[in-house]
Amino acid sequence: MEDMKLFQIILVLSSLLLINCVGVHPQKVNINKIKKERKLPTPDFFIPDAQYITAGYGSSWNLRQFLDFRFFSPPFFNSKETKQHKAAVYMALKHMKNFEVVSWYSESRDAGGKVKPIFTYYNNSSTCRDFQVLLYIGKKARSKTLTGCKMDWGYWSFNYWDWPGAEKYLN
């Protein structure tokens, strides 16, 4: 029985490591350049075929929204910053036009983020939006393009593009 529990723990930890090792990774960003120029880096645009692999079959909101600022890779966002980022993503997806930016900043340290919808399309009965996320803490910054689809029953489903083979859907 003890061996089975140890096996399950090892399996879970190794699968968490593998999640970070496949698919489309967040792009490393020079935060000094971003702050100086006051604009986001060029987003990764998905090819039209990616619309058929949408978030309609994706995941709910989870820690993958925080790019490399999670799991075994400190620094981390605190709970207030986590709520700010989540609110910014939902605000951008629900209310912003393509290429309009929603920003948030931490009151307690040099941390923040930006969210920019870049493409809107309709898949079956859901509205889908590709959006760019930029997150930073101090000198560490990451950017990635994600997809969110609002399903019929009103909740958002996300494709994080972190599965093997996802890179073939990038332009």
C-alpha positions, 0 to 999 in steps of 0.5 A: 500500500505504501509503495502505491502511494509513493508511485502515485506521488512520483507520477503526479510530480513527473507529469507536472514537470512534463507539462512545462516541457512540451508545446508552445512555451512562453516567450522570454521578454526584455522587461526594460525594453517593454517599459521603455517603449510602453508596448507589448512584444509582437504576439504569436499569431495562430494559423487559420487551422488553429480555429478548429483546435479551439478552447471549446474543448479546452480547460477552465481557468488554472495556473497555466494562465500564469505562464512560467510564474508557477509550480517550481519556478519562483517568483510567484504572484501573491493572491491579490496579484492573481486576482488582478490578473484574472480580472484583467483577462476576463475584462479583456475577453468580455469588453475590449476590442481587438488590440486594446490593452488591459493593464494591471500593476501590483501595489506592493512590488514591481509586478504586473501584466497586460492582456490584449485580445488579438483575434475574435472568431466564432466556432459553432455557437461559441465566441472565441478570442486569441489573446496575448498575455504579458506578465512580469515580476521584477526583471523576469517577464514572459509573454504568450498567446492563449485562446479563450472561448465563451461556451453556450452556458456562459463560462470561458474555456481556455486552450493554453497551447502547451500540448505536444504538436501545438507549435505547428499552429503558430504562424 
